[in-house]
Amino acid sequence: VSRGFRSFNVHVKKFFGGSSLAPYVEAGYARWFSKGRDEGLDDSTPAFLSERFLTRRERETGKFAKDLIYPGIGLQYLNTSGEWTGVGFFAEILFLVDIEDVETSPTGGLGTVLYF
């Protein structure tokens, strides 16, 4: 979900270790794009990503298309018993790389997953 533009990503994860607590590595591809907006793109979360990957003109017009690849590492906890079986939580660190401009930036994430 993005504010002010559209995006999608695909990634693969390789888990190592135990059944409940598992470290992992991942690799992915993301595309950020927008056909333009009258008010431009003046707000993104986190803000440093748009400042790092978009030019001033792209932020002013809101018109851009960025292809990013990223490696990452993370740690996931998965509840394997009881009423909340299949609910997991993760924390990860990613290293975004803009394919065209070779700009880079580290970022991270927290999230939850449900396996059923």
GUKOLFI-569460 format. One record per residue: residue number from 1; residue in three letters; x, y, z negated of N, C-alpha, C in turn. Coordinates in nm, 2 decimals. Layout:
<rs>
R   torke   vexdo       nX       nY       nZ      caX      caY      caZ       cX       cY       cZ
R     NUM     ALA        X        Y        Z        X        Y        Z        X        Y        Z
...
</rs>
This chain:
<rs>
R   torke   vexdo       nX       nY       nZ      caX      caY      caZ       cX       cY       cZ
R       1     VAL     0.09    -0.12     0.00     0.00     0.00     0.00     0.09     0.12     0.00
R       2     SER     0.06     0.21     0.09     0.14     0.33     0.10     0.05     0.46     0.10
R       3     ARG     0.10     0.56     0.05     0.03     0.69     0.05     0.08     0.78     0.16
R       4     GLY     0.00     0.81     0.26     0.04     0.90     0.37     0.09     0.83     0.49
R       5     PHE     0.11     0.70     0.49     0.15     0.63     0.61     0.12     0.48     0.59
R       6     ARG     0.14     0.40     0.69     0.11     0.26     0.69     0.24     0.18     0.68
R       7     SER     0.22     0.06     0.63     0.34    -0.02     0.62     0.30    -0.17     0.61
R       8     PHE     0.39    -0.26     0.65     0.37    -0.40     0.62     0.51    -0.46     0.61
R       9     ASN     0.52    -0.58     0.54     0.64    -0.65     0.53     0.62    -0.80     0.53
R      10     VAL     0.73    -0.87     0.56     0.73    -1.01     0.55     0.86    -1.05     0.49
R      11     HIS     0.86    -1.15     0.40     0.99    -1.19     0.34     0.98    -1.33     0.30
R      12     VAL     1.10    -1.39     0.27     1.11    -1.52     0.23     1.19    -1.52     0.09
R      13     LYS     1.16    -1.61     0.00     1.23    -1.62    -0.12     1.28    -1.76    -0.14
R      14     LYS     1.39    -1.77    -0.20     1.45    -1.90    -0.24     1.47    -1.90    -0.39
R      15     PHE     1.40    -1.99    -0.46     1.40    -2.00    -0.60     1.51    -2.10    -0.65
R      16     PHE     1.57    -2.07    -0.76     1.67    -2.16    -0.82     1.63    -2.18    -0.97
R      17     GLY     1.66    -2.29    -1.02     1.65    -2.31    -1.16     1.52    -2.38    -1.20
R      18     GLY     1.48    -2.34    -1.33     1.37    -2.41    -1.40     1.23    -2.39    -1.34
R      19     SER     1.13    -2.45    -1.41     0.99    -2.44    -1.37     0.92    -2.31    -1.42
R      20     SER     0.96    -2.26    -1.53     0.89    -2.14    -1.59     0.97    -2.02    -1.56
R      21     LEU     1.10    -2.02    -1.57     1.18    -1.90    -1.55     1.27    -1.93    -1.44
R      22     ALA     1.26    -1.86    -1.33     1.34    -1.89    -1.21     1.40    -1.77    -1.14
R      23     PRO     1.53    -1.76    -1.13     1.59    -1.66    -1.05     1.57    -1.69    -0.91
R      24     TYR     1.58    -1.58    -0.82     1.56    -1.60    -0.68     1.64    -1.50    -0.60
R      25     VAL     1.66    -1.53    -0.47     1.71    -1.44    -0.37     1.60    -1.43    -0.27
R      26     GLU     1.60    -1.31    -0.20     1.50    -1.29    -0.09     1.56    -1.21     0.02
R      27     ALA     1.50    -1.22     0.14     1.53    -1.14     0.25     1.40    -1.10     0.32
R      28     GLY     1.40    -0.98     0.37     1.27    -0.94     0.44     1.29    -0.83     0.54
R      29     TYR     1.17    -0.81     0.60     1.16    -0.70     0.71     1.04    -0.62     0.67
R      30     ALA     1.05    -0.49     0.68     0.94    -0.40     0.66     0.93    -0.29     0.77
R      31     ARG     0.81    -0.25     0.80     0.79    -0.14     0.90     0.71    -0.04     0.84
R      32     TRP     0.76     0.09     0.84     0.68     0.21     0.79     0.65     0.29     0.91
R      33     PHE     0.52     0.33     0.93     0.49     0.41     1.05     0.37     0.50     1.02
R      34     SER     0.36     0.60     1.10     0.25     0.70     1.10     0.25     0.77     1.23
R      35     LYS     0.13     0.80     1.28     0.11     0.87     1.41     0.11     1.02     1.39
R      36     GLY     0.12     1.07     1.27     0.13     1.21     1.24     0.01     1.25     1.16
R      37     ARG     0.03     1.36     1.08    -0.07     1.42     1.00    -0.06     1.57     1.00
R      38     ASP    -0.17     1.64     0.99    -0.16     1.79     0.99    -0.08     1.84     0.87
R      39     GLU    -0.09     1.78     0.76    -0.02     1.82     0.64     0.11     1.76     0.62
R      40     GLY     0.16     1.67     0.72     0.28     1.61     0.71     0.29     1.50     0.60
R      41     LEU     0.40     1.46     0.56     0.42     1.37     0.45     0.50     1.43     0.34
R      42     ASP     0.43     1.48     0.24     0.50     1.56     0.14     0.50     1.48     0.00
R      43     ASP     0.45     1.36     0.00     0.44     1.28    -0.12     0.45     1.14    -0.09
R      44     SER     0.55     1.07    -0.15     0.56     0.93    -0.14     0.61     0.88    -0.28
R      45     THR     0.59     0.75    -0.30     0.63     0.69    -0.43     0.73     0.57    -0.40
R      46     PRO     0.85     0.57    -0.45     0.92     0.69    -0.51     0.96     0.79    -0.40
R      47     ALA     0.97     0.91    -0.44     0.99     1.02    -0.35     1.13     1.01    -0.28
R      48     PHE     1.23     0.95    -0.35     1.36     0.95    -0.29     1.37     0.86    -0.16
R      49     LEU     1.28     0.77    -0.15     1.28     0.68    -0.03     1.25     0.76     0.10
R      50     SER     1.14     0.85     0.09     1.11     0.93     0.21     1.22     1.03     0.24
R      51     GLU     1.28     1.08     0.13     1.39     1.18     0.15     1.51     1.11     0.21
R      52     ARG     1.53     0.99     0.18     1.65     0.91     0.23     1.63     0.86     0.37
R      53     PHE     1.51     0.81     0.40     1.50     0.75     0.53     1.43     0.83     0.64
R      54     LEU     1.36     0.94     0.60     1.29     1.02     0.70     1.37     1.16     0.72
R      55     THR     1.37     1.20     0.84     1.43     1.33     0.87     1.33     1.44     0.82
R      56     ARG     1.38     1.56     0.81     1.30     1.67     0.77     1.18     1.69     0.87
R      57     ARG     1.20     1.68     1.00     1.10     1.69     1.10     0.99     1.58     1.08
R      58     GLU     1.04     1.46     1.05     0.95     1.34     1.04     0.86     1.37     0.91
R      59     ARG     0.91     1.42     0.81     0.83     1.45     0.69     0.74     1.57     0.72
R      60     GLU     0.78     1.67     0.79     0.69     1.78     0.82     0.57     1.74     0.91
R      61     THR     0.60     1.66     1.01     0.49     1.62     1.11     0.42     1.49     1.06
R      62     GLY     0.48     1.41     0.98     0.42     1.29     0.94     0.42     1.18     1.05
R      63     LYS     0.50     1.21     1.16     0.51     1.11     1.27     0.65     1.04     1.27
R      64     PHE     0.64     0.91     1.25     0.77     0.83     1.24     0.73     0.68     1.25
R      65     ALA     0.84     0.60     1.28     0.83     0.46     1.27     0.97     0.41     1.23
R      66     LYS     0.98     0.34     1.12     1.10     0.29     1.06     1.10     0.14     1.05
R      67     ASP     1.21     0.08     1.09     1.22    -0.07     1.07     1.33    -0.09     0.97
R      68     LEU     1.30    -0.16     0.86     1.39    -0.18     0.75     1.41    -0.33     0.73
R      69     ILE     1.53    -0.37     0.70     1.56    -0.51     0.65     1.61    -0.49     0.51
R      70     TYR     1.59    -0.60     0.43     1.64    -0.59     0.29     1.67    -0.73     0.24
R      71     PRO     1.79    -0.74     0.17     1.81    -0.85     0.08     1.77    -0.81    -0.06
R      72     GLY     1.75    -0.91    -0.14     1.71    -0.88    -0.28     1.74    -0.99    -0.37
R      73     ILE     1.74    -0.96    -0.50     1.75    -1.06    -0.61     1.64    -1.04    -0.71
R      74     GLY     1.60    -1.14    -0.78     1.49    -1.12    -0.88     1.48    -1.24    -0.98
R      75     LEU     1.39    -1.22    -1.07     1.37    -1.32    -1.17     1.22    -1.33    -1.19
R      76     GLN     1.16    -1.45    -1.19     1.02    -1.47    -1.20     0.99    -1.56    -1.32
R      77     TYR     0.89    -1.52    -1.39     0.83    -1.61    -1.50     0.70    -1.66    -1.45
R      78     LEU     0.68    -1.79    -1.46     0.55    -1.86    -1.41     0.50    -1.93    -1.53
R      79     ASN     0.37    -1.90    -1.56     0.30    -1.98    -1.67     0.26    -2.11    -1.61
R      80     THR     0.30    -2.22    -1.67     0.28    -2.35    -1.61     0.18    -2.44    -1.69
R      81     SER     0.12    -2.38    -1.80     0.02    -2.46    -1.87    -0.08    -2.37    -1.94
R      82     GLY    -0.19    -2.42    -1.97    -0.30    -2.35    -2.04    -0.39    -2.28    -1.95
R      83     GLU    -0.47    -2.19    -2.00    -0.57    -2.12    -1.93    -0.52    -2.03    -1.82
R      84     TRP    -0.40    -1.98    -1.83    -0.34    -1.89    -1.74    -0.24    -1.96    -1.64
R      85     THR    -0.26    -2.09    -1.63    -0.17    -2.16    -1.54    -0.17    -2.10    -1.40
R      86     GLY    -0.05    -2.08    -1.34    -0.04    -2.02    -1.21    -0.01    -1.87    -1.20
R      87     VAL    -0.02    -1.81    -1.32     0.00    -1.66    -1.32     0.15    -1.64    -1.34
R      88     GLY     0.21    -1.55    -1.26     0.35    -1.52    -1.27     0.38    -1.38    -1.27
R      89     PHE     0.49    -1.34    -1.32     0.54    -1.20    -1.33     0.68    -1.20    -1.27
R      90     PHE     0.72    -1.09    -1.20     0.86    -1.09    -1.15     0.91    -0.95    -1.16
R      91     ALA     1.04    -0.94    -1.16     1.12    -0.81    -1.15     1.23    -0.84    -1.04
R      92     GLU     1.25    -0.74    -0.95     1.34    -0.76    -0.85     1.42    -0.63    -0.81
R      93     ILE     1.53    -0.65    -0.75     1.61    -0.54    -0.70     1.63    -0.56    -0.55
R      94     LEU     1.60    -0.46    -0.47     1.61    -0.47    -0.33     1.71    -0.37    -0.28
R      95     PHE     1.77    -0.40    -0.16     1.86    -0.30    -0.10     1.81    -0.28     0.04
R      96     LEU     1.74    -0.17     0.06     1.67    -0.13     0.19     1.78    -0.08     0.29
R      97     VAL     1.77    -0.13     0.41     1.86    -0.08     0.52     1.78    -0.05     0.64
R      98     ASP     1.79     0.08     0.68     1.72     0.13     0.81     1.80     0.08     0.92
R      99     ILE     1.74     0.00     1.01     1.81    -0.07     1.12     1.86     0.03     1.22
R     100     GLU     1.79     0.13     1.25     1.82     0.23     1.36     1.93     0.33     1.31
R     101     ASP     1.91     0.39     1.19     2.00     0.49     1.15     2.11     0.44     1.05
R     102     VAL     2.10     0.32     1.01     2.19     0.26     0.92     2.20     0.34     0.78
R     103     GLU     2.09     0.39     0.74     2.07     0.45     0.61     2.04     0.34     0.51
R     104     THR     2.09     0.35     0.39     2.06     0.25     0.29     2.01     0.31     0.16
R     105     SER     1.94     0.23     0.08     1.90     0.27    -0.05     1.86     0.15    -0.14
R     106     PRO     1.91     0.15    -0.26     1.86     0.05    -0.35     1.72     0.09    -0.41
R     107     THR     1.64    -0.01    -0.44     1.51     0.01    -0.50     1.48    -0.11    -0.58
R     108     GLY     1.37    -0.11    -0.65     1.33    -0.23    -0.73     1.18    -0.24    -0.74
R     109     GLY     1.13    -0.35    -0.80     0.99    -0.37    -0.81     0.96    -0.46    -0.93
R     110     LEU     0.84    -0.44    -0.98     0.78    -0.52    -1.08     0.64    -0.57    -1.02
R     111     GLY     0.60    -0.69    -1.05     0.48    -0.74    -0.99     0.43    -0.86    -1.06
R     112     THR     0.31    -0.91    -1.01     0.25    -1.03    -1.06     0.21    -1.11    -0.94
R     113     VAL     0.20    -1.24    -0.95     0.16    -1.33    -0.85     0.06    -1.43    -0.91
R     114     LEU    -0.02    -1.49    -0.83    -0.11    -1.60    -0.87    -0.10    -1.71    -0.77
R     115     TYR    -0.05    -1.83    -0.82    -0.04    -1.95    -0.74    -0.17    -2.03    -0.78
R     116     PHE    -0.23    -2.08    -0.67    -0.35    -2.17    -0.69    -0.35    -2.28    -0.60
</rs>
